[in-house]
C-alpha cells in the first residue's frame, strides 16, 4: 500500500512537501516493511514522526486516523454511518452517552 500526504505546512518534521509512505508485506517471511519517500524506516520511527506532527492512533488526539477496513464500512452505511462517525470524532457521542 502506498499513500502520498501533503506536508507543505511541515506538520510532520520532514523536509519535503510530499510524504510518500509505503507499507509492504512479504508473505514468505511474514514481515511488514515501511518506506518514507523511498527510504526504509522502522514502524516505530514512522509512528513517532506522525505523533510529533499531531497525528496519533490514540482516540484523544486532535486528528483521527480511520483504521484499515473502516472506510468500506462507513461508505456502506451511508449518511447515517457518516453522522455516527462524525459524532464519535467530535465527542458528541460521548457527551450524549453521559447525558
Beta strands, then each sheet from edge to edge (+ up, - down):
strand 1: 2-6
strand 2: 18-26
strand 3: 31-36
strand 4: 39-41
sheet 1: 1+ 2- 3+ 4-
end
